[in-house]
Amino acid sequence: MIKLKRAYQEAEESDGVRVLVDSLWPRGVTKERAAIDWWAKELAPSPELRRWFGHVPARFTEFKERYEAELERKHEALTRLRDLAASQSVTLVYGAKDTEHNQAVVLAGLVAADPVIT
């Protein structure tokens, strides 16, 4: 099972393996509070794509296409994430304020057919 959660929400035991999918550490969040098991920088959007997107909802469809193209070249890390999700609960942790238009939503869609957003 894949769940999505902002880095600013409290970690819970039910989160299972917590995977940070940002290239930058979330501001103001300590490592202890974040309780991250795997900081998957390699699965984060490239800095160029992240800057271009700028969390502008109108750009999300094109962002999704570009990000999925980037992820095609990250086969090893994507396989690791799929294997984790197949055997246990995984929570993709992200820093964005927008819970519907971010890289975790795209990534979860590639790994699980029906991610749970909390």
N, C-alpha and C positions, 0 to 999 in steps of 0.2 A: 504494500500500500504506500502511496506517495501522498504526503500532506505538504502544504505550503504555509509558511509562517514568517512574519516580519521579525527581523533581528531584535526589535524593540519589545516584542512580546515575551513573556516569561517562558522559559524552557519547562517542559513537563515530561514526566517519565513516559507518557504515552506517545511522545514524539519519536521514540525509537532513535535511530541513527540520525543525527543532525548534521546536514551538509550545507555549508555556506557556499552559495553560488555567485558571489560577487568577487570582483578582482580587488576591490578596496574594502578594508575592514570598516564596518558600520561605526560612524562617529558616536562617541560617548558610551559605547557598549564594551564592558570589560570582557576579557576572555572567560572569566569564571561565570559571569552572567549569561554569556552567549552559549556556553556549553556545547561548543562545536566539536564534532568528532572528526570531520574531514573538511578542510577548507579547500574546496575544489576550484581553485583559481583557473585551472585549465578548462573548466566548463563555462566560465564567465564570458560574456561578449568581449570582443576585442575593444581596446580603448577607443579606437576610431569609431566603431559602431555604437558604443555606449555614448560617446559625445554627440554623434549625429542624432541618435534617437532622442536624447534629452528628456525622456519620459513624456513626450508629447503624444497623447492618445491617437491623434490623427495619423501619426507615423507608425503605429503599432503593426499594421498588416505588413508593411514593407520591412519593418524591423524583424518581425517573425521570420520572413523569408530569408533575409540576410543572415540572421542568427542561426537558423537551421542549416544553411549552407556552411557556415563556420563549423558547426557541430559535426558535420559529415567528416571533417578532417581530424576529429578528436575521438576516434573510434575506441581507443583503449580506455579512456576515462568514462565515456558513455557506456561502454560494456560493464565497467566496474559498478557504475550507478545502477544499471539495469539488474545486475546480479544481486546487489544489495536489496533492491526493492522487491525482487522475486522471493527473497528469503526472510524479510523482516520489514517492519515499519520504517519508513524513511521520511524525514521532514526536510524539505528544501527551504533553507533560510536565506532571506534577502533583505536588503535595507530600504528599498524603494517605498515611498508612501502609497503609491497607486497599487492596490492589490490585484487589479485586473490586467494591467498593462506593464509587465516586467518580464525579465528573462526566466524567472522561476516558473511562470505560467507556461511559457513555451517549452522549457525543458521537461516539465512534468507531463505535458501533452505528448512528448516523444517517448517517455518512459512508461507512463500509465494511461490507460484509456479514460479513467475517471478520477483525477486527483481531488483530494479533499482540501479545501481552502479554509484555514482557521484563523 
